Amino acid sequence: MGGQTQQRDQLLFVFDVGGVFIELNADRRRTALEAGGRWSGGSAPDAGLAEANMLFRLGRISEGDYLDRVQHIYGLTIEQVLAAETALLSGVLEEMASYVRQLRVAHRVVCLSNTQAIHWRHIIEELLGPEFFDACYLSHEMGMEKPAEDIYHAVQERENVWADQIIFVDDTLDNIRTSRRLGWNSIYHTSAAETISHIEQVLRQPTAAQQL
């Protein structure tokens, strides 16, 4: 661990975004994408579409390249694809968002998200705002994604903390399994009430975090 390490009693909160702070509506996105008549969510997977989504999520193709590829698969205009992508993000989950705004008063709060440029722009500009997190670690900017270990290591190194200083919240079990394997104190998010209760437990007795 390079550089000066944060004090050992300081906690770093690392949050997933989609499903934790942002409500996701996959049905609304699918309906909008099916409007072109060339693609159906119930059809066999399209290899070209899967590749384009993966490359865009990892920042290996530009937004323009992504839109050019997928508009032909969906049979939509670029404007329609953009509208469908943002239709996935149906709103802010306010109970968690309000709680974390207060949490930031005393603690550093960052996000670790598998996302892509269109989604993230909408989240920052229209939903959470640019000051919601102290730092953002995003798959399309880092070229890595959960649950692979490299992105977790990168966050820990950049934040300059020990594993047991990290409280990680995510709603995907595979991502939680990786974080636990790396020694991060991990909370599997299923509801705002349960997650907030777990965090409050950590704040009362930090050594209890390993049991979550």
C-alpha positions, 0 to 999 in steps of 0.5 A, a space after each residue: 500500500 503506497 503513500 500515507 495510510 489513513 488512520 486505522 480507526 477511519 472507515 471508508 464506505 463503498 457503495 454500489 449504485 444501481 439497485 441501492 440508490 437508483 431504482 432500475 426498471 428493466 421492463 421499461 428499457 426492454 419495451 423501449 428497445 423492442 419498439 424498433 421491431 428487430 429485437 425482442 428481450 425473449 429472443 436468443 441472445 445476440 452476440 454482437 449486442 452482448 459484445 457491444 454492451 460489454 465493450 461499452 461497459 468497460 470503456 473500450 468503445 466510445 459512446 458514438 461507436 456503441 450507439 452506431 452498433 446497437 441502433 442497427 440491431 434494435 432498428 431504432 434511431 440514436 435518439 430512441 436508443 438513448 431514451 431507452 437506456 435512460 428509461 432503465 433508471 427510473 428514479 432515486 431510492 430516497 431512503 438510502 440516498 437521504 441516509 448516505 447524505 448524512 453519513 457523508 458528514 462524518 465519513 468518506 463515501 465512494 461508489 464502485 459501479 459497473 456502468 456505462 457512460 450514458 447511464 452514468 451521465 443521467 445518474 449524475 446530471 438528473 438523479 443523484 447530482 455530481 457531489 453525492 459521492 466523495 469519489 466514483 470508481 466506474 467500470 467504463 472509466 477503469 476498464 475493469 468490473 465487479 466481481 473480478 478482484 482487480 477493480 476491488 484492489 484498485 479502489 483499495 489502493 487508490 483510497 489507501 486503506 486497509 481491507 478491514 477499514 472498508 464497509 462495502 454495500 452491494 445488491 449482487 451476491 457475486 460482488 459480495 463474495 469477492 469483497 468478503 474473500 478480500 477481507 472487506 466488511 460486506 453488507 448484502 443489500 436487500 432493503 434500505 432498512 436492513 442496510 441502514 441497520 447494519 451500518 448503524 451496527 458498524 458505527 456503534 461497534 466497528 469490530 462487528 462489521 466482519 459478522 455482516 
